[in-house]
Amino acid sequence: MDLHGGNIYRLKREGKGELLDYSSNINPLGVPESFKRAIIENFDILEKYPDPDYVELRENIGRYNKVDIKNIIAGNGATEILFLYMKAMKPKKTLIISPSFAEYKRALDSVESEIIHYPLLEENNYNLDIESFLKEVPQCDLVVICNPNNPTGSFISLENIKKINDVLSEKGIKLFIDEAFIEFIRGWEDMTSVLLEDKNIFVMRALTKFFAVPGVRLGYGITYDEEIMKKMEKYKEPWSVNSFADIAGKIMLWDKEYIEATENWIEEEKKWFYEESCKIENIKTFKTNVNFILVKLLKKNSSVVRDEMIEKGVVVRDASNFMFLNEQYIRLAIKNRENNIKVLQALKEVMA
């Protein structure tokens, strides 16, 4: 099984034909037209090296998040930011709220950090029990939280993030928060952990999901910790953000029409998708805040359902390799209504 879900390229090589990829959580509105135009108009930029300091890019990201350029580091996707942070931090012992994104473990393994996992529970609909967590959190160097969480779609409020950080700060524990999916929540600007302006918190973001550009690798980190920033910049490879990604960050963040269309789509579609999926027999779905939904299978296991869905032209994410999940779980992306109807019908037939 692929670490991050369905490998549509391999499936095509195996003769599976054109498939609806519901294992990948990408905005179905596609690449913003503003970015496409900018690429065409600036194609000759490939003849030059990008600014190694990415000043203009970081200024745009800073304005978008209402923070100073000195607090921004840009990278080749969120993955580079994640690995740079762990290399700079070198935590000896790290706690990950789980199930969650697999790359955290890989990044921590690269610096030989001991990893412990704190479980999100089904009886709480995979929402973190804040009071229990704060009573039970062990002594460690770092806590990693994906917020909104992948694959559960759960979200911790800013008020509760502050409660968590206050306790962690007193214990000398740093907090790393992955907000790669936060823009799929309307009004996210008032919910982001960046607002706390706390040097104990590092926030990671990506343009991949919301702006539908996984092929353009662009992510960034926000920190008020000057020491961590200096270490990350020291370890960072030069020109890791290519010229087109540089343009993406300057253009797409200000495409208000695209952003508003996306917010309107996800607000309506995640509610519709959840309600319709609840009508399907032999599954249990968990309410989501973002553009994907976790599904518990009550009759068949995940590998069987994955294979049967592929035969119906749909790739789903077998979620059995997430910590604390098992072969009862799959994850589905939420996309446009036409395809969502097809996918839910296929799942209904498979689970009958």
URPE-V733716 format. One record per backbone hydrogen bond with DSSP energy under -1.0 kcal/mol. CO is the residue of the C=O (numbers start at 1). NH is the residue of the N-H. E is the energy in kcal/mol with one decimal. If there is no record, write none. Layout:
CO,NH,E
CO,NH,E
This chain:
2,5,-1.4
6,8,-1.1
7,11,-2.2
8,12,-2.0
9,13,-2.0
10,14,-1.5
11,16,-2.3
12,15,-1.8
20,22,-1.2
20,315,-3.0
22,333,-1.6
24,26,-1.4
27,30,-1.5
32,36,-1.7
33,37,-2.6
34,38,-1.8
35,39,-2.2
36,40,-2.0
37,41,-2.6
38,42,-1.4
42,45,-2.2
43,46,-1.6
44,47,-2.0
45,48,-1.9
51,54,-1.3
54,58,-2.8
55,59,-2.3
56,60,-2.0
57,61,-2.4
58,62,-2.5
59,63,-2.5
60,64,-2.3
61,65,-1.6
62,67,-2.6
68,71,-1.9
69,72,-1.8
71,223,-2.0
73,221,-2.8
75,77,-2.1
75,219,-2.1
77,81,-1.1
78,82,-2.7
79,83,-2.4
80,84,-2.6
81,85,-2.5
82,86,-2.2
83,87,-2.1
84,88,-2.3
85,89,-3.2
86,90,-2.9
92,114,-3.0
93,141,-2.7
93,142,-1.2
94,116,-2.8
95,144,-2.8
96,118,-2.3
98,120,-2.8
101,104,-1.2
102,106,-1.3
103,107,-2.7
104,108,-2.4
105,109,-2.9
106,110,-1.6
108,111,-1.0
108,113,-2.4
109,112,-1.5
114,94,-3.2
116,96,-2.5
118,98,-2.9
121,124,-1.1
121,126,-2.7
122,125,-2.6
124,127,-1.4
128,130,-1.1
129,133,-2.5
130,134,-2.6
131,135,-1.5
132,136,-1.7
133,137,-2.0
141,174,-2.4
142,95,-2.8
143,176,-2.9
144,97,-2.3
145,178,-2.6
149,153,-2.9
153,289,-1.7
154,149,-2.9
157,161,-2.3
158,162,-2.4
159,163,-1.7
160,164,-2.5
161,165,-2.9
162,166,-2.7
163,167,-1.7
164,168,-2.6
165,169,-3.1
166,170,-1.6
167,171,-1.3
168,173,-2.9
169,172,-1.2
174,143,-2.2
175,202,-2.5
176,145,-2.8
177,204,-2.8
178,147,-2.9
179,182,-1.4
181,184,-1.8
182,185,-2.0
185,188,-1.4
187,190,-1.9
188,191,-2.3
188,192,-1.4
192,195,-1.4
193,196,-1.5
194,197,-1.8
198,201,-1.8
200,175,-2.5
202,177,-3.2
203,222,-2.7
204,179,-3.2
205,220,-2.1
207,211,-1.7
208,213,-1.3
209,27,-2.0
213,216,-1.9
218,207,-2.2
219,75,-3.0
220,205,-2.9
221,73,-2.1
222,203,-2.4
225,229,-2.1
226,230,-2.4
227,231,-2.0
228,232,-2.5
229,233,-2.6
230,234,-1.7
231,235,-1.9
232,236,-1.6
242,246,-2.3
243,247,-2.0
244,248,-2.3
245,249,-2.0
247,251,-1.9
248,252,-2.3
251,254,-1.4
252,255,-1.8
254,256,-1.8
255,259,-2.5
256,260,-2.7
257,261,-2.1
258,262,-2.3
259,263,-2.4
260,264,-2.4
261,265,-2.3
262,266,-2.7
263,267,-1.9
264,268,-1.6
265,269,-3.0
266,270,-2.1
268,272,-2.2
269,273,-3.1
270,274,-1.9
271,275,-2.2
272,276,-2.7
273,277,-2.5
274,278,-1.7
276,279,-1.1
277,280,-1.4
282,298,-2.8
284,296,-3.6
291,334,-2.5
293,332,-2.5
294,286,-1.9
295,330,-2.3
296,284,-2.4
301,305,-2.3
302,306,-2.8
303,307,-2.2
304,308,-2.5
305,309,-2.5
306,310,-2.0
307,311,-1.7
309,314,-2.6
310,313,-2.0
313,20,-3.0
315,22,-2.2
317,331,-2.4
319,322,-1.6
322,325,-2.1
326,329,-1.7
327,302,-2.4
328,297,-5.0
329,319,-1.6
330,295,-3.0
331,317,-2.2
332,293,-2.6
336,340,-2.7
337,341,-2.4
338,342,-1.4
339,343,-2.5
340,344,-2.5
341,345,-2.1
342,346,-2.2
343,347,-2.5
344,348,-2.2
345,349,-2.1
346,350,-2.4
347,351,-2.4
